[in-house]
Amino acid sequence: QVQVVESGGGLVQPGGSLRLSCAVSGSIVGVYTMGWYRQAPGKQREWVGIITNDGTTAYSDSVKGRFAISSDNAKNTVYLQMNSLKPEDTAVYYCKYARGVMDYWGKGTLVTVAS
């Protein structure tokens, strides 16, 4: 059974940086995508960015130029490097591993941007 676990959240000051990790149990093989999403208090979950199995990335306009997604296939782990953080980036960040018709979600990790 595939399990997805996010980590690395915490409290950071505005302008600071944080790196989130998303570890997937088992081997990440074949055609897949790994997506990052976030949900702020009282708001709907929104898409942050994605990386495909061939390393292609894409980002939402709200984080483009500040966030970067990378992967380490040997570790079955995807990273979300977040720079120049703003208070509006405060949210629970979720990782989704999508393969074929199946989506596997983690339980999320909380990021709080505040002084």
KOLMIBA-413323 format. One line per field, with one value per residue: residue in one letter; chain; y, x, z of N, C-alpha, C, CB in turn. Coordinates in steps of 0.1 Angstrom, whole numbers, plus 5000, padded with zeros to 4 digits. Glycine has a CB too. Layout:
REM KOLMIBA-413323
residu = c(A | ...)
chaine = c(A | ...)
n_Y = c(Y | ...)
n_X = c(X | ...)
n_Z = c(Z | ...)
ca_Y = c(Y | ...)
ca_X = c(X | ...)
ca_Z = c(Z | ...)
c_Y = c(Y | ...)
c_X = c(X | ...)
c_Z = c(Z | ...)
cb_Y = c(Y | ...)
cb_X = c(X | ...)
cb_Z = c(Z | ...)
END
This chain:
REM KOLMIBA-413323
residu = c(Q | V | Q | V | V | E | S | G | G | G | L | V | Q | P | G | G | S | L | R | L | S | C | A | V | S | G | S | I | V | G | V | Y | T | M | G | W | Y | R | Q | A | P | G | K | Q | R | E | W | V | G | I | I | T | N | D | G | T | T | A | Y | S | D | S | V | K | G | R | F | A | I | S | S | D | N | A | K | N | T | V | Y | L | Q | M | N | S | L | K | P | E | D | T | A | V | Y | Y | C | K | Y | A | R | G | V | M | D | Y | W | G | K | G | T | L | V | T | V | A | S)
chaine = c(A | A | A | A | A | A | A | A | A | A | A | A | A | A | A | A | A | A | A | A | A | A | A | A | A | A | A | A | A | A | A | A | A | A | A | A | A | A | A | A | A | A | A | A | A | A | A | A | A | A | A | A | A | A | A | A | A | A | A | A | A | A | A | A | A | A | A | A | A | A | A | A | A | A | A | A | A | A | A | A | A | A | A | A | A | A | A | A | A | A | A | A | A | A | A | A | A | A | A | A | A | A | A | A | A | A | A | A | A | A | A | A | A | A | A)
n_Y = c(4988 | 5022 | 5049 | 5083 | 5108 | 5139 | 5163 | 5188 | 5212 | 5242 | 5271 | 5302 | 5333 | 5362 | 5365 | 5346 | 5312 | 5278 | 5242 | 5217 | 5182 | 5153 | 5121 | 5090 | 5058 | 5027 | 5021 | 5048 | 5047 | 5044 | 5063 | 5092 | 5118 | 5143 | 5163 | 5195 | 5209 | 5234 | 5245 | 5271 | 5285 | 5285 | 5285 | 5272 | 5242 | 5247 | 5244 | 5242 | 5235 | 5212 | 5182 | 5161 | 5127 | 5129 | 5151 | 5176 | 5207 | 5228 | 5257 | 5275 | 5308 | 5323 | 5315 | 5312 | 5317 | 5319 | 5295 | 5262 | 5230 | 5198 | 5165 | 5134 | 5106 | 5083 | 5083 | 5082 | 5107 | 5139 | 5174 | 5206 | 5236 | 5266 | 5300 | 5334 | 5338 | 5346 | 5361 | 5352 | 5328 | 5310 | 5279 | 5246 | 5223 | 5200 | 5169 | 5151 | 5121 | 5109 | 5083 | 5067 | 5061 | 5065 | 5084 | 5095 | 5108 | 5127 | 5135 | 5161 | 5190 | 5217 | 5250 | 5280 | 5314 | 5341 | 5370)
n_X = c(5008 | 5005 | 5020 | 5020 | 5039 | 5043 | 5067 | 5085 | 5073 | 5066 | 5072 | 5080 | 5096 | 5084 | 5097 | 5115 | 5128 | 5119 | 5120 | 5100 | 5093 | 5083 | 5077 | 5074 | 5062 | 5075 | 5084 | 5089 | 5078 | 5075 | 5050 | 5042 | 5029 | 5039 | 5023 | 5020 | 4999 | 4979 | 4962 | 4947 | 4935 | 4900 | 4898 | 4896 | 4913 | 4942 | 4961 | 4996 | 5020 | 5038 | 5055 | 5067 | 5074 | 5095 | 5108 | 5098 | 5084 | 5059 | 5042 | 5019 | 5007 | 5009 | 5031 | 5052 | 5085 | 5093 | 5090 | 5102 | 5102 | 5116 | 5131 | 5141 | 5147 | 5160 | 5155 | 5129 | 5115 | 5101 | 5107 | 5098 | 5109 | 5107 | 5109 | 5114 | 5091 | 5057 | 5031 | 5007 | 5012 | 5008 | 4995 | 4982 | 5002 | 5000 | 5009 | 5005 | 5006 | 5003 | 4993 | 4985 | 4951 | 4950 | 4951 | 4972 | 4972 | 4990 | 4989 | 4994 | 5014 | 5019 | 5025 | 5035 | 5037 | 5049 | 5057)
n_Z = c(5000 | 4992 | 5008 | 5017 | 5031 | 5045 | 5057 | 5076 | 5080 | 5099 | 5120 | 5106 | 5099 | 5081 | 5048 | 5052 | 5047 | 5039 | 5038 | 5026 | 5028 | 5010 | 5013 | 4997 | 5002 | 4991 | 4956 | 4933 | 4903 | 4867 | 4849 | 4865 | 4887 | 4911 | 4933 | 4949 | 4973 | 4990 | 5019 | 5034 | 5065 | 5066 | 5039 | 5005 | 4994 | 4975 | 4944 | 4943 | 4930 | 4907 | 4899 | 4873 | 4863 | 4845 | 4854 | 4848 | 4858 | 4872 | 4883 | 4905 | 4899 | 4922 | 4936 | 4919 | 4911 | 4937 | 4950 | 4947 | 4932 | 4936 | 4931 | 4945 | 4933 | 4942 | 4968 | 4969 | 4973 | 4973 | 4971 | 4984 | 4981 | 4997 | 4994 | 5003 | 5020 | 5027 | 5049 | 5038 | 5028 | 5048 | 5057 | 5056 | 5041 | 5015 | 5000 | 4969 | 4954 | 4922 | 4902 | 4873 | 4875 | 4901 | 4931 | 4958 | 4989 | 5013 | 5049 | 5054 | 5063 | 5086 | 5078 | 5091 | 5087 | 5102 | 5122)
ca_Y = c(5000 | 5034 | 5059 | 5096 | 5115 | 5152 | 5168 | 5200 | 5224 | 5249 | 5286 | 5310 | 5347 | 5367 | 5367 | 5334 | 5300 | 5265 | 5231 | 5206 | 5169 | 5144 | 5107 | 5080 | 5044 | 5019 | 5027 | 5057 | 5041 | 5046 | 5076 | 5097 | 5132 | 5146 | 5176 | 5201 | 5217 | 5240 | 5249 | 5281 | 5285 | 5291 | 5286 | 5259 | 5237 | 5252 | 5238 | 5250 | 5231 | 5198 | 5177 | 5149 | 5117 | 5133 | 5163 | 5188 | 5213 | 5239 | 5264 | 5285 | 5322 | 5329 | 5310 | 5312 | 5325 | 5318 | 5281 | 5252 | 5215 | 5189 | 5151 | 5125 | 5093 | 5072 | 5083 | 5083 | 5119 | 5152 | 5185 | 5219 | 5247 | 5278 | 5312 | 5347 | 5335 | 5357 | 5356 | 5346 | 5314 | 5302 | 5269 | 5232 | 5219 | 5185 | 5163 | 5141 | 5112 | 5105 | 5073 | 5062 | 5066 | 5065 | 5095 | 5092 | 5120 | 5127 | 5142 | 5175 | 5196 | 5231 | 5261 | 5293 | 5325 | 5351 | 5376)
ca_X = c(5000 | 5013 | 5018 | 5026 | 5041 | 5049 | 5074 | 5093 | 5066 | 5069 | 5070 | 5091 | 5093 | 5082 | 5110 | 5124 | 5127 | 5115 | 5119 | 5091 | 5096 | 5072 | 5082 | 5064 | 5066 | 5076 | 5092 | 5082 | 5082 | 5066 | 5045 | 5035 | 5031 | 5038 | 5018 | 5019 | 4987 | 4979 | 4949 | 4947 | 4923 | 4888 | 4898 | 4896 | 4926 | 4947 | 4973 | 5008 | 5029 | 5038 | 5067 | 5064 | 5084 | 5106 | 5114 | 5091 | 5078 | 5050 | 5038 | 5008 | 5012 | 5011 | 5044 | 5062 | 5097 | 5096 | 5090 | 5108 | 5100 | 5127 | 5128 | 5152 | 5141 | 5166 | 5150 | 5114 | 5112 | 5100 | 5109 | 5092 | 5117 | 5099 | 5117 | 5107 | 5078 | 5048 | 5021 | 4996 | 5016 | 5004 | 4986 | 4986 | 5007 | 4997 | 5015 | 4997 | 5013 | 4993 | 4998 | 4974 | 4939 | 4950 | 4957 | 4975 | 4974 | 4995 | 4980 | 4998 | 5023 | 5015 | 5035 | 5030 | 5046 | 5045 | 5068)
ca_Z = c(5000 | 4990 | 5018 | 5015 | 5044 | 5044 | 5068 | 5074 | 5084 | 5111 | 5121 | 5100 | 5098 | 5067 | 5041 | 5054 | 5038 | 5046 | 5028 | 5029 | 5021 | 5008 | 5011 | 4993 | 5004 | 4978 | 4945 | 4924 | 4890 | 4856 | 4847 | 4877 | 4890 | 4925 | 4934 | 4962 | 4974 | 5004 | 5024 | 5044 | 5073 | 5060 | 5024 | 4998 | 4990 | 4962 | 4938 | 4944 | 4919 | 4904 | 4892 | 4867 | 4864 | 4837 | 4860 | 4844 | 4869 | 4869 | 4896 | 4904 | 4898 | 4935 | 4942 | 4909 | 4913 | 4951 | 4954 | 4937 | 4935 | 4931 | 4935 | 4947 | 4931 | 4950 | 4982 | 4968 | 4980 | 4966 | 4980 | 4981 | 4986 | 4998 | 4997 | 5004 | 5024 | 5031 | 5058 | 5031 | 5025 | 5059 | 5053 | 5057 | 5028 | 5012 | 4988 | 4963 | 4944 | 4913 | 4892 | 4866 | 4880 | 4916 | 4938 | 4971 | 4996 | 5027 | 5059 | 5055 | 5073 | 5088 | 5077 | 5096 | 5084 | 5111 | 5129)
c_Y = c(5012 | 5044 | 5071 | 5104 | 5128 | 5155 | 5181 | 5213 | 5230 | 5264 | 5293 | 5324 | 5351 | 5369 | 5354 | 5323 | 5287 | 5255 | 5220 | 5193 | 5161 | 5130 | 5098 | 5066 | 5036 | 5027 | 5036 | 5053 | 5045 | 5061 | 5081 | 5112 | 5133 | 5161 | 5182 | 5210 | 5224 | 5244 | 5258 | 5280 | 5292 | 5291 | 5272 | 5255 | 5242 | 5245 | 5248 | 5247 | 5216 | 5195 | 5164 | 5139 | 5121 | 5146 | 5176 | 5194 | 5225 | 5244 | 5273 | 5299 | 5328 | 5325 | 5310 | 5321 | 5324 | 5304 | 5273 | 5238 | 5207 | 5175 | 5144 | 5111 | 5081 | 5072 | 5083 | 5096 | 5131 | 5163 | 5198 | 5230 | 5260 | 5290 | 5324 | 5345 | 5347 | 5352 | 5348 | 5332 | 5305 | 5292 | 5256 | 5228 | 5203 | 5181 | 5152 | 5134 | 5106 | 5095 | 5066 | 5068 | 5068 | 5078 | 5091 | 5105 | 5118 | 5135 | 5156 | 5179 | 5211 | 5240 | 5274 | 5304 | 5337 | 5357 | 5374)
c_X = c(5009 | 5010 | 5026 | 5027 | 5049 | 5056 | 5081 | 5086 | 5070 | 5066 | 5082 | 5087 | 5091 | 5096 | 5119 | 5121 | 5124 | 5115 | 5110 | 5096 | 5084 | 5078 | 5071 | 5070 | 5066 | 5083 | 5083 | 5086 | 5071 | 5062 | 5037 | 5037 | 5031 | 5034 | 5018 | 5007 | 4988 | 4965 | 4950 | 4935 | 4911 | 4888 | 4899 | 4911 | 4930 | 4959 | 4984 | 5018 | 5030 | 5051 | 5063 | 5076 | 5097 | 5112 | 5108 | 5083 | 5068 | 5045 | 5026 | 5015 | 5016 | 5025 | 5055 | 5073 | 5101 | 5098 | 5096 | 5106 | 5111 | 5124 | 5141 | 5147 | 5147 | 5160 | 5134 | 5108 | 5111 | 5101 | 5102 | 5101 | 5110 | 5108 | 5108 | 5092 | 5070 | 5037 | 5010 | 5000 | 5013 | 4993 | 4991 | 4990 | 5006 | 5005 | 5006 | 5006 | 5002 | 4999 | 4986 | 4961 | 4939 | 4957 | 4960 | 4979 | 4981 | 4985 | 4984 | 5007 | 5020 | 5027 | 5029 | 5041 | 5041 | 5058 | 5066)
c_Z = c(5000 | 5002 | 5015 | 5028 | 5041 | 5057 | 5065 | 5077 | 5097 | 5110 | 5115 | 5098 | 5083 | 5061 | 5043 | 5045 | 5046 | 5034 | 5033 | 5021 | 5020 | 5004 | 5008 | 4995 | 4992 | 4968 | 4937 | 4910 | 4880 | 4855 | 4859 | 4878 | 4906 | 4926 | 4948 | 4962 | 4988 | 5007 | 5036 | 5052 | 5067 | 5045 | 5018 | 4995 | 4976 | 4957 | 4939 | 4933 | 4917 | 4897 | 4886 | 4868 | 4855 | 4842 | 4856 | 4856 | 4864 | 4883 | 4894 | 4904 | 4912 | 4941 | 4932 | 4912 | 4928 | 4956 | 4943 | 4941 | 4929 | 4936 | 4936 | 4945 | 4939 | 4964 | 4981 | 4975 | 4971 | 4976 | 4975 | 4988 | 4986 | 5002 | 4997 | 5009 | 5029 | 5041 | 5050 | 5026 | 5037 | 5055 | 5057 | 5043 | 5026 | 5000 | 4982 | 4952 | 4935 | 4903 | 4886 | 4871 | 4895 | 4921 | 4953 | 4978 | 5010 | 5036 | 5061 | 5066 | 5074 | 5086 | 5082 | 5094 | 5092 | 5118 | 5144)
cb_Y = c(5000 | 5041 | 5054 | 5104 | 5106 | 5163 | 5157 | 5200 | 5221 | 5247 | 5290 | 5303 | 5355 | 5380 | 5379 | 5329 | 5298 | 5265 | 5226 | 5209 | 5162 | 5149 | 5103 | 5082 | 5037 | 5015 | 5016 | 5072 | 5026 | 5038 | 5077 | 5090 | 5141 | 5143 | 5177 | 5210 | 5209 | 5251 | 5237 | 5295 | 5291 | 5304 | 5294 | 5259 | 5222 | 5267 | 5234 | 5247 | 5237 | 5195 | 5176 | 5151 | 5103 | 5135 | 5163 | 5186 | 5219 | 5234 | 5272 | 5283 | 5331 | 5325 | 5296 | 5315 | 5339 | 5325 | 5276 | 5255 | 5211 | 5194 | 5144 | 5127 | 5089 | 5075 | 5096 | 5070 | 5122 | 5152 | 5188 | 5220 | 5248 | 5276 | 5313 | 5354 | 5324 | 5363 | 5368 | 5354 | 5313 | 5311 | 5270 | 5223 | 5223 | 5183 | 5156 | 5148 | 5101 | 5116 | 5063 | 5047 | 5057 | 5053 | 5108 | 5081 | 5128 | 5134 | 5135 | 5183 | 5193 | 5232 | 5262 | 5292 | 5329 | 5347 | 5390)
cb_X = c(4990 | 5011 | 5022 | 5018 | 5049 | 5039 | 5084 | 5098 | 5051 | 5084 | 5068 | 5094 | 5105 | 5074 | 5117 | 5121 | 5140 | 5102 | 5133 | 5077 | 5107 | 5062 | 5090 | 5061 | 5057 | 5062 | 5098 | 5085 | 5084 | 5053 | 5036 | 5041 | 5021 | 5053 | 5005 | 5032 | 4974 | 4989 | 4939 | 4950 | 4926 | 4886 | 4910 | 4888 | 4927 | 4949 | 4970 | 5015 | 5043 | 5027 | 5079 | 5060 | 5079 | 5102 | 5128 | 5081 | 5088 | 5038 | 5050 | 4999 | 5002 | 5000 | 5042 | 5055 | 5094 | 5086 | 5075 | 5123 | 5086 | 5141 | 5119 | 5160 | 5141 | 5182 | 5155 | 5107 | 5121 | 5086 | 5124 | 5077 | 5131 | 5087 | 5129 | 5107 | 5079 | 5041 | 5015 | 4992 | 5031 | 5000 | 4983 | 4975 | 5022 | 4983 | 5029 | 4985 | 5021 | 4986 | 5008 | 4973 | 4927 | 4958 | 4948 | 4987 | 4961 | 5009 | 4981 | 4985 | 5038 | 5009 | 5040 | 5027 | 5046 | 5035 | 5070)
cb_Z = c(5012 | 4977 | 5032 | 5004 | 5054 | 5041 | 5073 | 5060 | 5084 | 5115 | 5136 | 5086 | 5104 | 5067 | 5046 | 5068 | 5030 | 5053 | 5025 | 5026 | 5029 | 4996 | 5024 | 4978 | 5015 | 4973 | 4936 | 4928 | 4890 | 4859 | 4834 | 4890 | 4884 | 4931 | 4928 | 4965 | 4973 | 5005 | 5028 | 5038 | 5087 | 5066 | 5019 | 4985 | 4991 | 4962 | 4924 | 4958 | 4923 | 4894 | 4901 | 4852 | 4860 | 4823 | 4856 | 4832 | 4879 | 4861 | 4901 | 4916 | 4891 | 4944 | 4948 | 4895 | 4909 | 4959 | 4957 | 4935 | 4930 | 4936 | 4925 | 4960 | 4916 | 4950 | 4989 | 4974 | 4992 | 4958 | 4982 | 4985 | 4979 | 5007 | 4987 | 4990 | 5036 | 5018 | 5066 | 5019 | 5022 | 5071 | 5038 | 5063 | 5026 | 5011 | 4992 | 4956 | 4951 | 4906 | 4899 | 4869 | 4876 | 4921 | 4938 | 4972 | 4998 | 5027 | 5072 | 5056 | 5070 | 5102 | 5062 | 5111 | 5069 | 5122 | 5125)
END
